[in-house]
Amino acid sequence: MEVWMNTIQKKGKKREQLILENIEISKAMVKDTSVIEDKLTTYQGLNIMKNNIELKNLHINAYNTLVTARKTKTQSDINVARYTINSLPNSIDYIRNGLSAELDAVQNELMTNAYDASVLAQNTKNPEDYATAVSLYEELLTVEYNDGVLQWVREVLGSEINKASVK
């Protein structure tokens, strides 16, 4: 799917811009001409074309933020992806739901890594392991758009970090 999305982006950007410009020109022509009998239907059809292109662009943008979050596995990129995905219009909620589920897996992976780091720090009592665990904990505290994750970080992971404290 990633290759397909990238191909659409690279090949279609210039063509798509021309189409959008032509749609606007066509709408102006429809408004000014007396030749077209059913101006409203023609105008609505042009608007549908424009909206479909805009929806596709929103979808591609949301998908790209997901790809970035998958690659970096940082909370800041997960936050950007979550915001972008949540901002998709209701008319494409099936896409929003699918992308959101994939992003949840990335979020869970970061949470698992943080939890595992805190357990390792508890077992080793190594200051470097503790620093890694604390760093992941602090990163997860920056979670946005997901109160359940933030609650887990504060309650569960925070408790584990306290147990791992090197004194």
N, C-alpha and C positions, 0 to 999 in steps of 0.2 A: 504494500500500500504506500510505503514511504517513497519508493521510486516513482510510482504513478503520480503522487502528489507533486513531487519535484519536477517531473516532466511537464505537467500541466502549468506549473508556475513559470518555468523557464520559457517554454514555447508560447504559452498563451498570454503572457503579460502585455506584450505590444499589441497583439491582435485584439485582445480583450479591451484595451484602452480605445482602439479604433472603433470597436463595436459600440462601446458606451458613448463615444462622441457621436457616432452615426445615429444612435437611438435618440439622443437629444436633438440632433438636426432634424431627424424624421418627425419627432413630436412637434417641432416648430413648424415644419412643412404641413403636417396634418392640420394644425390649428389655422394656418393661413390659406389653405386651399379650399376650393369649392368642388373639386373633382371627386373627392372621396365622399361617398354618401354616408357611411357609418363611421364618422370621426371618433365617436366614443369608443367603439369596439377596437378600432385601430390604435387609438391612444392607450387603451387598457392593455392591449397586446404588447405594445412597446414597453410599458411600465413593468409588465410581467417579466419580459426579457431582462430588463435592467435589474430588477429585484433578484432574479435567479443568479445573475453574475455576481451581485453584491453578496448574496448568501454563500455562494461558492468561495468567494474571497474570505469571508468570515470563517468558514469551515477550514480553509487552508491555513489561515493564520492561527486558529486554535490548535490545529494538528501540529503545526510547527513549534508552538510553545510546548506541547506535550513531548515532542521529539527532543527538544532541548532539555526539558526536565528529566527525561529518561537518561540522557547522556551525562548530565552533570550531577544528578541526584542531590541537588542543593535545595534547601527550603525556599530560598528566594526565587529560584526558577519554578519550583512547584507552585508557589504563591501566584506568580505571573500566569502560569498555565491555568490554575484554578479560576482566577479572575476572568481570563479570556474565555475559557470554556463556559463558565457560568453566565457570561454575557451573551452567549449565543441566543438568538430569538427562539421563542416557543415553537415557531413553525418548523424548526429542525431539532426538536427535543430528542428525537431518536439518535441523532448525531451527538448532541450534548451528553446524553446519558452514556453512550458508548465511550466517548473520550474521557468522561469523568471516571468511569470504571477503570480504564487503563491508568489514569492518573492516580487513582486510589492505590493501585498496586505499587506505583513508584513511592508514594507517601509511606505505605506499609513497609517497604524495603528500608527506607531511611529510619523509620521507627525501630525496626528490628535491629539494624546496625547499631543504633544508639543503645538499645537495651542490652545487646550482646557486649558492647563496649563497657557498659556499667558492670555487668556480671564479671567480665574479665578483670576489670579494675578491682572489684571486690576480692577476687581470688588471688591476684598477684600482689596487691598492695603496692604496685609499681607507680611512682608519680607520673610517668609518661602515659601509662594506660589510663590513669585517673584524668589527666589533662585531656586526653582524647575523648573520654566519656563526657566530661564537662563541656567540651567544645561542641559535641553533637547535641547535648542537652540544650545548650544555649541557642544553637541554630534552630532546633525544633521549637523553642519558645517564640520564635518569630512567625510561627504558622498563622496564616490568615484564611478566612473563609471556611474554617472547619473547627467549630467549637469543641467537638468530640475529641479531636486529636489534641487540642490544647489542654483539655481537661486531663487526658491520659498522660501527657507530658508532665503536667504539674503534679499530679497525684502519684502515678505509678513510677514514671522514670525519675521524678524528683526524689522519691523515697529510695530508689535503687542508687542514685548518685550519692545520697547521704550515707548509705551503708558502705559505699566504696571509698568514702573520704579517707585520705592518707593523713595520718596524724603523727 
